[in-house]
Amino acid sequence: MNTDTTQSTAIWWCHSTATRRTVETAIPPREETGSQISARLLEVIAHADFEVLPDLYAFGPLTEGVTPRKDALACVRDGGAWSQLVPVDDGATPTAFRIFSFHFDPAFDATGFVGWLHSHLARSTDTGHIVVCGRSARGATDHVRGGIFDYWGCPAPAADRVIAEVRALIERGRRPRRPHVGADGGCLLCEAATGTPRLPLVAASAGAVGVLSVGEPSAAGHCVFFPRRHTPNLHDLDDAELTEIFSLVKRVAIALALDQYNVLQNNGARASQTVFHAHVHLVPKPTAATGLMVQPGLAAVDQTGLLEVMARLRQGP
């Protein structure tokens, strides 16, 4: 990275989920579900130029007023003290980092990329990261690619598993998206009521079915349960159907000897429903890094007046 601020800007995060990025044009605010954000950013990482730098890097002191080394990736200030991130020969150097980079395709919206990837890598590899973000002028002699870029650093001992996880995300992003319809073009779950290669049957009753999610599992043992009758929402089901569905969930959870797991049910596109046949997910949680990642919203919520509504419900019609 060129430290000439006329060529590029850099922001440094350490163990941060902050998301700040200089963009070519303003992007209007929009409403996205978690699954939509993940799908968009998987496309971003799949289309970015990814490179692992050959050297290890570490911070070294930089005297104020002295020009940084030409091979420095970044300069960081802490009060009156400056440091520069430069290659090191000794892998045993304390806090040595393996560095990898992304140069982003401007055709894809990378908003939120830093926070998304940091959160995923922190959970899946149990290690922290450092990130330098910037933008360089296109066509400059030492910035052939130009545009928006990130340099990421992970502790050298964790480099193999971190980079393997990044490559797995890139491969996942390159896979064609599966449409949420059945092979015959109809409802995916109506067609799966007798089992399909993508959703093989694991449990059934007179009014409900359970299938193994082979095509898009969130964890080993991820199953989906739904009524045989086509209806879009949980509140459209009758009590007998609800009883059968959750009886199957219980039966499979016991058969799999699950100790910790999530039971998830979405209603409506804003709630991340993508198959509009009411269904329930059973997702095992064998480790903190696998299964569902549940994160509540941070906006303040006002419950004023709801107790009165609930009181009327308790009184009945």
SEBA-534961 format. One record per residue (C-alpha): x, y, z; residue number from 1. Coordinates in steps of 0.02 Angstrom, whole numbers, plus 50000, padded with zeros to 5 digits. Example, Ala and Ser with C-alpha at 12.3 -4.5 7.8 and 13.67 -1.06 7.14 Angstrom:
2
SITE      u      v      w  pos
SITE  50615  49775  50390    1
SITE  50684  49947  50357    2
This chain:
317
SITE      u      v      w  pos
SITE  50000  50000  50000    1
SITE  50067  50170  49952    2
SITE  50069  50285  50103    3
SITE  50050  50438  49992    4
SITE  49878  50500  50044    5
SITE  49848  50572  49872    6
SITE  49845  50395  49807    7
SITE  49755  50299  49942    8
SITE  49668  50307  50109    9
SITE  49681  50176  50245   10
SITE  49580  50135  50399   11
SITE  49646  50012  50528   12
SITE  49540  49897  50634   13
SITE  49599  49772  50764   14
SITE  49473  49642  50823   15
SITE  49333  49754  50760   16
SITE  49167  49725  50677   17
SITE  49159  49904  50618   18
SITE  49111  49927  50437   19
SITE  49173  50082  50348   20
SITE  49214  50091  50165   21
SITE  49248  50227  50039   22
SITE  49136  50200  49889   23
SITE  49131  50272  49715   24
SITE  48947  50320  49725   25
SITE  48822  50337  49865   26
SITE  48721  50179  49895   27
SITE  48542  50212  49952   28
SITE  48491  50130  50116   29
SITE  48395  49969  50097   30
SITE  48315  49834  50200   31
SITE  48408  49668  50192   32
SITE  48385  49509  50291   33
SITE  48536  49419  50363   34
SITE  48525  49286  50228   35
SITE  48516  49419  50091   36
SITE  48670  49507  50161   37
SITE  48765  49343  50168   38
SITE  48716  49298  49990   39
SITE  48770  49470  49926   40
SITE  48938  49465  50015   41
SITE  48973  49288  49957   42
SITE  48958  49357  49781   43
SITE  49077  49498  49828   44
SITE  49211  49380  49895   45
SITE  49189  49262  49747   46
SITE  49222  49403  49622   47
SITE  49364  49489  49718   48
SITE  49547  49465  49672   49
SITE  49615  49363  49819   50
SITE  49802  49353  49854   51
SITE  49907  49282  49996   52
SITE  50069  49380  50017   53
SITE  50226  49272  50027   54
SITE  50308  49359  50175   55
SITE  50261  49373  50357   56
SITE  50234  49549  50423   57
SITE  50252  49633  50591   58
SITE  50243  49808  50662   59
SITE  50406  49901  50682   60
SITE  50440  50076  50750   61
SITE  50437  50223  50631   62
SITE  50525  50382  50683   63
SITE  50419  50537  50658   64
SITE  50471  50630  50502   65
SITE  50559  50478  50426   66
SITE  50491  50411  50262   67
SITE  50411  50239  50284   68
SITE  50494  50091  50201   69
SITE  50440  50060  50022   70
SITE  50382  49884  50068   71
SITE  50273  49947  50213   72
SITE  50090  49900  50195   73
SITE  50024  50026  50322   74
SITE  50074  50155  50450   75
SITE  49981  50167  50615   76
SITE  49985  50304  50743   77
SITE  49959  50281  50930   78
SITE  49963  50454  51008   79
SITE  50134  50522  50963   80
SITE  50210  50354  50917   81
SITE  50208  50284  50740   82
SITE  50228  50104  50682   83
SITE  50241  50029  50509   84
SITE  50186  49856  50452   85
SITE  50335  49781  50361   86
SITE  50400  49608  50307   87
SITE  50500  49508  50435   88
SITE  50619  49363  50405   89
SITE  50593  49274  50570   90
SITE  50427  49183  50586   91
SITE  50453  49177  50774   92
SITE  50439  49366  50784   93
SITE  50305  49408  50914   94
SITE  50140  49459  50834   95
SITE  50197  49412  50659   96
SITE  50054  49411  50536   97
SITE  50015  49319  50376   98
SITE  49938  49445  50258   99
SITE  49807  49416  50123  100
SITE  49717  49542  50016  101
SITE  49557  49574  49920  102
SITE  49539  49695  49775  103
SITE  49354  49717  49743  104
SITE  49257  49714  49581  105
SITE  49165  49883  49575  106
SITE  49014  49796  49497  107
SITE  48974  49717  49666  108
SITE  48918  49811  49823  109
SITE  49043  49769  49962  110
SITE  48954  49868  50098  111
SITE  48971  49774  50262  112
SITE  49109  49658  50201  113
SITE  49233  49690  50342  114
SITE  49110  49659  50483  115
SITE  49036  49506  50395  116
SITE  49203  49421  50360  117
SITE  49278  49466  50527  118
SITE  49129  49394  50621  119
SITE  49134  49234  50519  120
SITE  49322  49208  50538  121
SITE  49319  49248  50723  122
SITE  49186  49114  50752  123
SITE  49255  48983  50633  124
SITE  49441  48999  50670  125
SITE  49438  49069  50848  126
SITE  49565  49203  50809  127
SITE  49570  49392  50790  128
SITE  49623  49490  50636  129
SITE  49689  49657  50581  130
SITE  49618  49745  50428  131
SITE  49678  49888  50320  132
SITE  49550  49961  50201  133
SITE  49582  50088  50067  134
SITE  49556  50151  49892  135
SITE  49691  50188  49764  136
SITE  49688  50285  49602  137
SITE  49663  50177  49450  138
SITE  49804  50177  49325  139
SITE  49938  50241  49445  140
SITE  50108  50161  49416  141
SITE  50109  50061  49577  142
SITE  49920  50033  49585  143
SITE  49883  49941  49425  144
SITE  49717  49871  49485  145
SITE  49662  50023  49584  146
SITE  49494  50038  49667  147
SITE  49440  49978  49840  148
SITE  49550  49851  49929  149
SITE  49572  49765  50098  150
SITE  49729  49693  50175  151
SITE  49694  49567  50313  152
SITE  49819  49499  50438  153
SITE  49802  49347  50550  154
SITE  49925  49279  50678  155
SITE  50053  49172  50587  156
SITE  50017  49011  50686  157
SITE  49833  49020  50634  158
SITE  49866  49064  50451  159
SITE  49832  48892  50374  160
SITE  49659  48872  50448  161
SITE  49610  49055  50420  162
SITE  49660  49053  50236  163
SITE  49577  48883  50211  164
SITE  49415  48958  50280  165
SITE  49429  49108  50164  166
SITE  49455  48994  50014  167
SITE  49303  48892  50067  168
SITE  49197  49051  50068  169
SITE  49261  49098  49896  170
SITE  49215  48926  49829  171
SITE  49044  48936  49910  172
SITE  49014  49106  49831  173
SITE  49058  49037  49659  174
SITE  48928  48898  49667  175
SITE  48770  48936  49569  176
SITE  48625  48982  49681  177
SITE  48493  48848  49695  178
SITE  48318  48913  49660  179
SITE  48196  48881  49801  180
SITE  48079  48783  49689  181
SITE  48057  48598  49656  182
SITE  48134  48503  49512  183
SITE  47969  48515  49418  184
SITE  47956  48703  49446  185
SITE  47827  48695  49585  186
SITE  47836  48710  49774  187
SITE  48000  48638  49838  188
SITE  47922  48562  49994  189
SITE  47764  48496  49911  190
SITE  47878  48396  49796  191
SITE  47985  48342  49944  192
SITE  47837  48266  50039  193
SITE  47889  48093  49979  194
SITE  48076  48130  49982  195
SITE  48196  48193  49849  196
SITE  48385  48177  49825  197
SITE  48404  48355  49890  198
SITE  48281  48329  50035  199
SITE  48275  48143  50082  200
SITE  48137  48087  50199  201
SITE  48185  48056  50381  202
SITE  48017  48058  50473  203
SITE  47833  48066  50429  204
SITE  47659  48062  50501  205
SITE  47485  48076  50429  206
SITE  47492  48265  50412  207
SITE  47677  48312  50423  208
SITE  47847  48268  50350  209
SITE  48029  48286  50403  210
SITE  48173  48289  50278  211
SITE  48363  48303  50290  212
SITE  48430  48465  50215  213
SITE  48564  48395  50099  214
SITE  48572  48540  49977  215
SITE  48599  48685  50097  216
SITE  48633  48622  50274  217
SITE  48685  48740  50413  218
SITE  48755  48595  50516  219
SITE  48766  48406  50509  220
SITE  48592  48342  50551  221
SITE  48499  48497  50489  222
SITE  48320  48443  50454  223
SITE  48163  48530  50392  224
SITE  47985  48489  50447  225
SITE  47826  48544  50361  226
SITE  47642  48502  50339  227
SITE  47588  48397  50190  228
SITE  47457  48529  50155  229
SITE  47526  48680  50061  230
SITE  47506  48837  50165  231
SITE  47629  48981  50181  232
SITE  47631  49031  50364  233
SITE  47637  48956  50538  234
SITE  47475  49044  50587  235
SITE  47387  48961  50440  236
SITE  47413  48788  50514  237
SITE  47283  48702  50619  238
SITE  47325  48639  50792  239
SITE  47337  48457  50736  240
SITE  47466  48501  50603  241
SITE  47569  48600  50728  242
SITE  47565  48455  50850  243
SITE  47623  48332  50716  244
SITE  47763  48445  50656  245
SITE  47836  48473  50829  246
SITE  47814  48290  50875  247
SITE  47926  48248  50726  248
SITE  48051  48381  50779  249
SITE  48060  48302  50952  250
SITE  48074  48126  50881  251
SITE  48220  48172  50767  252
SITE  48310  48273  50901  253
SITE  48304  48120  51015  254
SITE  48358  48002  50875  255
SITE  48509  48113  50838  256
SITE  48548  48124  51025  257
SITE  48554  48313  51011  258
SITE  48599  48408  51168  259
SITE  48605  48585  51100  260
SITE  48511  48644  50945  261
SITE  48402  48781  50872  262
SITE  48223  48766  50811  263
SITE  48189  48904  50684  264
SITE  48030  48956  50595  265
SITE  48018  49106  50477  266
SITE  47861  49193  50413  267
SITE  47874  49320  50272  268
SITE  48017  49383  50165  269
SITE  48072  49513  50293  270
SITE  48092  49370  50418  271
SITE  48204  49277  50292  272
SITE  48073  49155  50229  273
SITE  48125  49098  50055  274
SITE  48013  48944  50033  275
SITE  47832  48997  50055  276
SITE  47769  48831  50121  277
SITE  47766  48840  50311  278
SITE  47912  48743  50384  279
SITE  48021  48723  50538  280
SITE  48210  48701  50542  281
SITE  48298  48589  50669  282
SITE  48482  48643  50667  283
SITE  48607  48555  50782  284
SITE  48732  48667  50873  285
SITE  48885  48554  50903  286
SITE  49006  48701  50920  287
SITE  48998  48890  50935  288
SITE  49063  48908  50756  289
SITE  48935  48793  50673  290
SITE  48747  48793  50657  291
SITE  48642  48950  50669  292
SITE  48717  49116  50721  293
SITE  48580  49208  50814  294
SITE  48606  49396  50831  295
SITE  48466  49509  50894  296
SITE  48437  49681  50823  297
SITE  48511  49828  50918  298
SITE  48369  49953  50893  299
SITE  48269  50005  51047  300
SITE  48096  49925  51055  301
SITE  47941  49999  51136  302
SITE  47818  49871  51208  303
SITE  47695  50002  51269  304
SITE  47514  49946  51257  305
SITE  47550  49765  51215  306
SITE  47508  49700  51388  307
SITE  47331  49764  51366  308
SITE  47316  49673  51200  309
SITE  47380  49511  51277  310
SITE  47259  49529  51422  311
SITE  47115  49532  51299  312
SITE  47183  49375  51217  313
SITE  47187  49285  51384  314
SITE  47004  49328  51411  315
SITE  46957  49238  51250  316
SITE  46830  49288  51116  317
